[in-house]
């Protein structure tokens, strides 16, 4: 691989970030197929390739948004209803510790600050939360599932595949936003997808063309220097 090729790969990786405002511009189905073909080269334990992907657009996308947004609004008005919608696996810890909780707070308030949402403004916060379930207006939703019979390793496998999807999309001028928020509403999601009972929702990815004029897309999260998360042993 030449130095120029290395730079192109690095650029696709480092320029990827979570986009939260998309243009109303369709994505060609062949482009999506190309992205998924490349992404399927992700490694998986003993080549099990445990991933399954549902590409949702058009009327089915709107049905999904309508049903999940309705459920989210109902939960917002009556928090007791949240018991009906629980994740099938814990994405976040039950008890947060530093430095992870500190980074989480910095991320949340950094985003809210950019959107002029102040602490205590619950209605604005709820509206922004709802944007997740509107796919931030992205024209394409990718729902990633694995078979329930598979172990924890399958979630590592599909995570690498999802990363490939996002990088391959970026290389083609598209942007993405991976969303764990949808996992709470997996009963609705899997029903709309008409997925079999043995499947488990792992992640949702909004896919489309970023809106370059929206201020939310200027939000870029920081990364730690290598020296802070790496141990070199010789």
N, C-alpha and C positions, 0 to 999 in steps of 0.2 A: 504494500500500500504506500503510495507516494505521500509526501508531506501535505500536498494540497488536499488529497483525499482525507487524510487524518483531520485536517482543519475543518472540512465539511462535516465529518461525523461529529466532531467536538461542538461545532456550531449548532447542529441539530439538537444535541443534548442540552447544551447550556442555554439555548434560547427558548427551550420549552418552559412554560409556566402555566399555571391554572388560569384560564381565561373565563371571565364571568360576564361577558357581554358579546353576543355574536350577531353577525349580519343576517338578514333574511335572504340568504343565498344558498341555493341547493348544492349538494355535493353529489357528483357523478357516482353512480353505483359501481362502475368499473374501478374508479379510484379507491373506493372502500374495499373492494375485493383485492386490489393490489396491496393495500396496506395490510390486510389480514393475512394475505399469502406470505408477505415478508415477515410479519410478526409471528407467524406459526413456526418459525425457525427457532423460537425460544427453547431453551433446554427444559427438560422435565425428567423426573426420576424414572429410570429404565424406559424412557421414551413413551410414557403413558399418555402424554398429550391430553390432560384431563379437562381442558377448556372447552366451553361451548359459548358461542356468541350470538346474540339476537340483535339484528340491525333494525331499528324501528324509525320509520319516517311517516310523513303524511297523516292520514286519518287515525292510524293506530297510535302514532305518537301523540296526537291530540287527545285521544281517549285515555292514554296513560296519564298525561298531564292533568286532565280534568279529574280523574278518579283519585289520584294521589294528592292533588292540591285540596280537594274536598275533604279528604281524610285529615290532612295536616291542619286545615282550618278548624275542623271539629275538635281535634286534639288541643289546639290553641285555646279554644273556648271552654273545653272541658278536659283538663289534664288527666282525669281518671281514665279517659279513653286510651291513653298511651299504653296501658297494659295490654291492649289488643295487638299492639304493634311493637314487638321486640325482636332484636337481631337474633339470628340463629347462631352467631358466634360473636364474642366480645372483640370489637375493633379497638376500643380504648380500655385503659385499666379501670378497675373499680375505684382505686384510690390513687390520685395523682401525687407525684413527688417531683422535687426539683432535680435537674434543671428543666425537665420536660414540661411541667405546668407553666413555667416562666415563658418558655418559647411559645406555648399555646396561647397564653394571654397576650403576648406581644403581637402574635399573628392576628388574633381577633380584633384587638383594639387598633392595630395598624390599618386593617381593612375598614373597620367602622369609622375611624377617623377620616379616612380618605372620602368616605361616603357621607360625611357630616352626620353620623349617628352617634349621639352622646349617650353616656352611661345613664340607664334608667328610661330611655326612650323605647319602651317595649313594643309599641306599634311599629316603629321603624325597623326594629330588630326582627319582628315577626314577618314583616314584608320582605326583608332581605333573605330571611330563612326560606320563605316561600319561593324565592327566585331559584333555589336549588331544584325544586320540583317542576319548575317551568323550563328547566334545562338551560337557563340563562339565554333563552331564545335560540339555542342551537337547533339546526334543522334535523340533526341525526342524534339518536341515542343508541349507545351500545351497551347492552346488558350482558355481563359475563357471569356464567354459572359453572358450577362443578357438580359432579354426582355426589350425593350425600355419603355414599359408601367409601369415598376416598378420604385419606387422612389429612393431617395438617400440611404435609408436604405438597399436596395438590394446590393449596392456596399460595405456597411459595412459587410453584410452577406457573400458575395463572397470573400471578403478579408480575413475573418476568415477561410474560406474553403481553400483558397490558402495557407495560413500559415500552415494549417494542412497538405497539400500536401507536402510542403517543409520539414516539420519535419518528416513526415512518410517516405519520401524519404531518409532523412539523416539517420534514424534508420536502413535503409536497405542497407547502404553503398553507396547511390547515392547522387549526389549534384545537385544544382539548381541555377538558376539566374533569379529572377523576373525582367521583363522588361516592363516599360511603353513606351519605345521608339517606339514600334510597333504601338501604338495607332494612331499616325499620319497617318499611312498607312492603316487604317481600311477598306477603300473601296476595296483595293487590297486583304487584308487578308480575308475579308468576302466573296469576290468573289471566291477565291481559295478554301475556306472551303465550298462553296455552301450553305452558311448560309441564312436563311430567312431574309427578309427585316426588320422584327421587332426585330432583335438582335443587340446588341451593344457590341463592343469589350472593355473589361475592363483591361485585363492584358495578357501578354505572359510569359510563364516560360520555360526556357531551362532546360532540364533534361538529366542527363547522369552520367558518371564516370569522376571525376576530373582528370586532368593531374597533377600528383604530382611533375613533373619536371619543370613545367612552372612557372616562377617568378611571373606572375600576380596573381597566386593563393595564394601567401604569403601576399597579401594585405588584411588586416583585419581592418575594421573601428572601431573606439573607441565608447564607450557608456558612457553617463553621469552617475555619481553615483546617487543612489536612492534619496539622500538628495536634489539634484538639480532639480528634476522634481516632487517631491511628497510633499504634504501637509498633515500632520497628525493632525486630530482634535479629541479631547477627550472630 
